[in-house]
Amino acid sequence: MHLAGAAFHLIRRDETFSGKSGNFCRPIELNVNATDLEFEMDDDFPLKTAVDRAWTVHLATHDDVAAADPRRCSLERYLSGKWQAGESDPEELTCSGLSYLDRLGSENW
């Protein structure tokens, strides 16, 4: 569902006017971009999920690794390649990412 440039009606309860059936709220128009509301999921959401999960597990099991370690960028590139090759299951990507980080652990950083 694409919402960019869509207009939404917001009813403010403090702005009422009288009608034949009683008091009504007056709708006001509010233009909101979809990027402001973030209703849409990114196409690469499973990839982002896998990177975040793998990195979180890696950090939790390796006290000597900082959150800003360059291995995270390496992990993102590696999983992005898997994603572009057609792997879309976040759990499979997460496992691949953990295996990759395990292999990187033996190298000097």
Solvent accessible surface area in square Angstrom, and as a share of the most:
residue,aa,sasa,rsa
1,M,180,0.80
2,H,142,0.63
3,L,21,0.10
4,A,53,0.41
5,G,59,0.57
6,A,33,0.26
7,A,51,0.40
8,F,67,0.28
9,H,129,0.58
10,L,85,0.42
11,I,96,0.49
12,R,104,0.38
13,R,197,0.72
14,D,111,0.58
15,E,40,0.18
16,T,74,0.43
17,F,97,0.40
18,S,92,0.59
19,G,33,0.32
20,K,215,0.91
21,S,102,0.66
22,G,34,0.32
23,N,116,0.59
24,F,90,0.37
25,C,37,0.22
26,R,121,0.44
27,P,73,0.46
28,I,49,0.25
29,E,115,0.52
30,L,82,0.41
31,N,112,0.58
32,V,23,0.13
33,N,78,0.40
34,A,8,0.06
35,T,112,0.65
36,D,103,0.53
37,L,71,0.35
38,E,139,0.62
39,F,120,0.50
40,E,78,0.35
41,M,128,0.57
42,D,77,0.40
43,D,137,0.71
44,D,45,0.24
45,F,98,0.41
46,P,30,0.19
47,L,20,0.10
48,K,95,0.40
49,T,24,0.14
50,A,0,0.00
51,V,6,0.04
52,D,68,0.35
53,R,118,0.43
54,A,0,0.00
55,W,7,0.03
56,T,86,0.50
57,V,67,0.38
58,H,7,0.03
59,L,50,0.25
60,A,80,0.62
61,T,92,0.54
62,H,64,0.28
63,D,146,0.76
64,D,126,0.65
65,V,15,0.09
66,A,64,0.50
67,A,71,0.55
68,A,97,0.76
69,D,19,0.10
70,P,81,0.51
71,R,30,0.11
72,R,63,0.23
73,C,71,0.42
74,S,9,0.06
75,L,0,0.00
76,E,70,0.31
77,R,161,0.59
78,Y,64,0.24
79,L,0,0.00
80,S,30,0.19
81,G,38,0.37
82,K,72,0.31
83,W,61,0.21
84,Q,147,0.66
85,A,92,0.71
86,G,60,0.57
87,E,55,0.25
88,S,66,0.42
89,D,65,0.34
90,P,39,0.25
91,E,116,0.52
92,E,86,0.38
93,L,0,0.00
94,T,15,0.09
95,C,80,0.48
96,S,20,0.13
97,G,0,0.00
98,L,55,0.28
99,S,55,0.35
100,Y,37,0.14
101,L,0,0.00
102,D,100,0.52
103,R,132,0.48
104,L,13,0.06
105,G,44,0.42
106,S,100,0.65
107,E,100,0.45
108,N,154,0.79
109,W,136,0.48
